[in-house]
Amino acid sequence: MSEEPQATPDCRLYVPSSEDWRAVVKMGSERQYCYSKTPGDTHFHLILNGEIYLEGETEKLCLNCALRMGVVTTDRLFWQNRVRKPPKSVM
C-alpha cells in the first residue's frame, strides 16, 4: 500500500492595506526591533537576520505581531470580507 503525500498547509499571508506596508528581509548586523510587544512581555523583541518583517512609514513589525494585530491575514478572500472605504469626494 502506498501512502498519499500529506497536503502542505497553506502558510501564505496577505496584507489588506498593502499600500501602507512593504515586506523586507532583515540583513546585516544592525539591531532592529519589532515595534510591538508580545502579550505578557515587557520588552520589544529583536528582528533576526534573515527574518521577513513588514515595514511601514515609521514602524517595523515581525510577522507574528502583524498577524496578531490584524495587519496581515491568512484569509485569502480578505478582499471580499473587508469593510470598504468610501471613495474620496472631490470638491
C-alpha positions as CSV (number, residue, x, y, z in Angstrom):
1,M,0.0,0.0,0.0
2,S,1.3,3.4,-0.9
3,E,0.6,6.4,1.3
4,E,-0.7,9.6,-0.2
5,P,1.5,12.5,0.4
6,Q,0.1,14.9,3.0
7,A,-1.0,18.2,1.7
8,T,1.3,21.1,2.6
9,P,-0.6,23.5,4.8
10,D,-1.3,26.9,3.2
11,C,1.0,29.3,5.0
12,R,0.6,32.4,2.8
13,L,0.0,35.8,4.4
14,Y,-1.9,38.7,2.8
15,V,-1.6,42.4,3.6
16,P,-5.0,44.0,3.1
17,S,-3.6,47.6,3.3
18,S,-0.7,46.8,1.1
19,E,-0.1,50.4,0.1
20,D,0.9,51.1,3.7
21,W,3.4,48.3,4.1
22,R,6.3,46.6,2.4
23,A,7.9,43.2,3.1
24,V,11.6,43.2,3.9
25,V,14.2,40.6,4.7
26,K,16.4,41.7,7.6
27,M,20.0,41.6,6.6
28,G,23.1,42.9,8.3
29,S,24.2,43.3,11.9
30,E,22.2,46.5,12.7
31,R,19.8,45.8,15.6
32,Q,16.2,46.2,14.6
33,Y,13.3,45.7,17.0
34,C,9.6,44.9,16.3
35,Y,7.5,47.9,17.3
36,S,5.0,45.7,19.1
37,K,5.5,43.8,22.4
38,T,4.3,40.2,22.6
39,P,1.5,40.0,25.1
40,G,2.9,39.5,28.6
41,D,6.4,40.8,27.7
42,T,7.8,44.0,29.0
43,H,10.3,44.4,26.2
44,F,10.4,44.8,22.4
45,H,11.8,41.8,20.6
46,L,14.6,41.7,18.0
47,I,14.0,41.1,14.3
48,L,16.6,38.5,13.5
49,N,18.9,38.3,10.5
50,G,17.1,36.6,7.6
51,E,13.6,37.2,9.2
52,I,10.9,38.6,7.0
53,Y,9.1,41.6,8.5
54,L,6.8,44.4,7.5
55,E,8.0,48.0,7.3
56,G,5.5,50.9,7.4
57,E,6.2,54.6,7.3
58,T,7.5,54.7,10.8
59,E,7.3,51.2,12.2
60,K,8.6,47.7,11.8
61,L,6.5,44.6,12.7
62,C,7.5,40.9,12.8
63,L,5.0,38.7,11.0
64,N,3.7,37.2,14.3
65,C,2.9,40.6,15.7
66,A,1.5,41.8,12.3
67,L,-0.8,38.7,12.3
68,R,-1.9,39.3,15.9
69,M,-2.6,43.0,15.2
70,G,-4.6,42.3,12.0
71,V,-2.1,44.0,9.7
72,V,-1.7,40.7,7.8
73,T,-4.2,37.8,7.4
74,T,-4.3,34.2,6.4
75,D,-7.7,34.8,4.8
76,R,-7.1,34.7,1.0
77,L,-10.6,36.1,0.5
78,F,-9.8,39.2,2.6
79,W,-10.7,41.5,-0.3
80,Q,-14.3,40.1,-0.3
81,N,-14.7,40.2,3.5
82,R,-13.3,43.6,4.5
83,V,-15.2,46.8,5.0
84,R,-14.8,49.0,2.0
85,K,-13.6,52.6,2.4
86,P,-15.9,55.2,0.9
87,P,-14.5,56.9,-2.1
88,K,-12.9,60.3,-1.5
89,S,-15.1,63.1,-2.6
90,V,-13.7,65.7,-5.0
91,M,-14.6,69.3,-4.3
